[in-house]
């Protein structure tokens, strides 16, 4: 993850870092005099102001500018400038609109203390002119107002990240550093001996706030053995439920019960969801085929239920009582009205029998939970009523995708891992998929578990490996941001970069850490240090910021790799750097 080695960057990477580090200097300028070779686009990039904003501020109706012309860069405009100006100290919380330098005092000539990632919410302490004093990462300093906007809870709603599990306790697995905040870069308060008991005050993502003796601080969850429930999603604090809710905001779905967990997806405001588990103030729901935890603070329990029709009433729609309607695609969106631009309120799965209200102009109105919705009739097939519950698998074309096995796996006689084995596949074998159930893909020879298969959209495995390099190169020079897997946060950590580039390249992988990517079934078998890598192969290192597998990157040739390191996203060369040579574990070929 976070390496301790200095990175040897290409000139382009260093230039990109320089541009980012001086974002607030450029933003502080109020005018620009056009020079030979300037364009609106180059000016907007230099000052981090949109082209639309520059045009609006200067009354430009086209992109034409002339040498010597003075352009305004700040002021009142109908176009958004990416931040609201703060003129007085306020208790209103604000959000950073870019990766933003925090300085020792209000002025671009003062020393940079740290860079705050984009999208972080801050509480203003004091305002002076175009600068605001804030605290972040255990430090206090000044940021430029042009890169702040009022915090909004209208999208991506969550409750506070701290989850307090009733004063649970845990034991340390090793001599463990107690730190002042949630980062390996922060001050060590003291070192807790191996086997000592600590009191867990809160679980925040991959860190726990604990008390040891009279001292309070943060430790990494990896090195704790809990004696009671210390994680927000452990079975002892979770209970099974069966309740339906409506979202009251655009609501984030997370991998665990707390906002420290990775984002899975976002559910639109007004969507009806079914909760199957509850963990404290979090509910476990499924939306569009993706499952995770949502905050109870943004859910309203549904209290009205349409009257349940007689067994066959309306099932065939349009007065037709002779057929049933069966979903004939892996996942079909249910919308609030009969339009592809209407809000998605949920989804139905392959082989599911629909209770149809009526049919009209390419759409079916169906009962969905305790409400009604609409699905496109092109993805629904009719079968004789009562002939079956519906097909066990879905027919159709899968030509737009390629399916490969993660690892050698069994071909089963039925869509069940309990059925007999009738064959097997190799790791990386291309599969000819002709159908699917909820858990298995159907081949001409039998069934293969979906958990063993990866889908690569429209390209070969080698094309995907090369695609991951191209995606990563787009972000060379962006800062290292702990636990980030999206450029929206201002940068990445090393495993977050891998998660992002593979998903952007059409391969759906879960977000986990380096140790799991190395030890698990992800990306195939472990390959030794003697292996000669090719572009797109993954390289793994150990004992960087912590013991064991702890850092990874993508090879762009047999010796150079691209990765998110301490000083940002850039390149290193294994053969010329003893630090990386001594820590190399091996490779994997996705």
Secondary structure, 3 states (H helix, E strand, C coil): CCCCCCCCCCHHHHHHHHHHHCHHHHHHCCEEECCCCCCHHHHHHHHCCCHHHHHHHHCCCCCCCCCCCEEECCCCCCCCCCCCCCCCCCCCEEEECCCEEEECCCCCCCCEEEEECCCCEEECCEEECCEEEEEECCEEEEEEHHHEEECCCCCCECCCCCECCCCEEEEECCCEEEECCCCCCCCEEEEECCCCEEEEEEEECCEEEEEECCEEEEEEHHHEEECCCCCCCCHHHEEEEEEEEEECCCEEEECCCCCCCCEEEEECCCCEEEEEEEECCEEEEEECCEEEEEEHHHEEECCCCCCCCCCCCCCECCCCCCEEEEECCCEEEEECCCCCCCCEEEEEECCCEECEEEEECCEEEEEECCEEEEEEHHHEEEEECCCCCCCCCCCCCCCCEEEEECCCEEEECCCCCCCCEEEEECCCCEECCCEECCCEEECCCCEEEHHHEEEEECCCHHHHHHHHHHHHHCCCCCEECCCCEEHHHCEECHHHHHHHHHHHCCCCCCCCCHHHHHHCCCCCCCECCCCCCCCCCEEEEECCCCCCEEEEEEECCCCEEEEEECCEEEEEEHHHCHHHHHHEEEEECC
